[in-house]
Amino acid sequence: MSTWVKYAIRQINADAHRSADTHLFKLPLPSLAGVDIYLKDESTHPTGSLKHRLARSLFLYALCNGKLREGMTVVEASSGSTAVSEAYFARMIGLPFIAVVPKSTAQTKIKQIEFYGGKCHFVDKSSDMHDASVALAESMGGYFMDQFTYAERATDWRGNNNIAESIFRQMACEPHPIPSMLVMSAGTGGTSATLGRFIRYKGYDTALTVVDPENSVFYDSYLSGDRLLTSTASSRIEGIGRPKVEHSFQPDVIDHMMKIPDANSIATILWLETLIGRKAGASTGTNLWGALQVAEQMVKNGQKGSIVTLLCDSGERYLDTYYNPQWVQDNIGDLSTPTAALAAFG
């Protein structure tokens, strides 16, 4: 192993030791008698999202597999948050970084990628990102990080302070310490794979529900078993949903899936802000809408228990899109029906 690789691994591990765990907080929803919903707040990572965990794992995986060398350019296909986090780690170890992103990516994310020293290469739609990334990396002798292939194998799903171990540790003193359900959306599928594998590894009586936005093929693939499904449309919920079934998506560790309308996801983050006084990204809305449906069904069935889902990133990244009423009207449509449904929860 080269001196530089040893240095790079030490730098990344040192960053992990400097970072505290993310908070887990309970939503104040007295209408859901006997059912508690918790959000694990991944927006508090140094780069502001759940993808900080993934980026760290991907860099360590590439370094320990001998794929990254000093001076090599790192290329990634990303709708934003993973690219922000990878730009952070690339700068930490002195490597150039290029993010291949759709033109529709929020300007705030683009500015954050550039803040950490990264550059952006734009493509028309998310389905173009992979091939453009491969070509770009090959043209400059760089390395394509390929989160959509390596996310599920780069993370140590047995423990080592991964997100699943963290959730169960933080739930230990709650009224229902073993969650009845974990709810997670899928971008790469890596986090849902980690959660599902950890549940089975530990033998917990916890089910995993994966929620999927419109214009994504994960849900239909899960129902049909067809991993060759594709779509020409792009997800409007940044960070989740894909036009093809990615290698990291592992349906066999999932117990249930839901398809969530995009209007419901956006209405949910606006409702959440009134509840906790903070803005969250749209993927959090997808997660929380799914968690609320699970909770409502548990109440109807007379069940008691806990549900855990994720606050993936801050809504401050989306002020020009999901928190812009005109953008929402033009791109998502009317939110009145899901807004009325959410009002019933308090």
Secondary structure, DSSP 8 states (H G I E B T S, - for coil): --HHHHHHHHHHHHHHHH-----EEE---TTSTTEEEEEEEGGGSTTSBTHHHHHHHHHHHHHHTT---TT--EEEE-SSHHHHHHHHHHHHTT--EEEEEETTS-HHHHHHHHHTT-EEEEESSGGGHHHHHHHHHHHHT-EE--HHHHHHHHS-TT-SS-HHHHHHHHTTTSSS-S-SEEEEE-SSSHHHHHHHHHHHHHT-S-EEEEEEETT-SHHHHHHH--TT-B-SS--SSTTS--SB--TT--GGG-SEEEEE-HHHHHHHHHHHHHHHS--B-HHHHHHHHHHHHHHHHHHHTT--EEEEEEE-BBGGGGTTTTT-HHHHHHHT---HHHHHHHHTT-
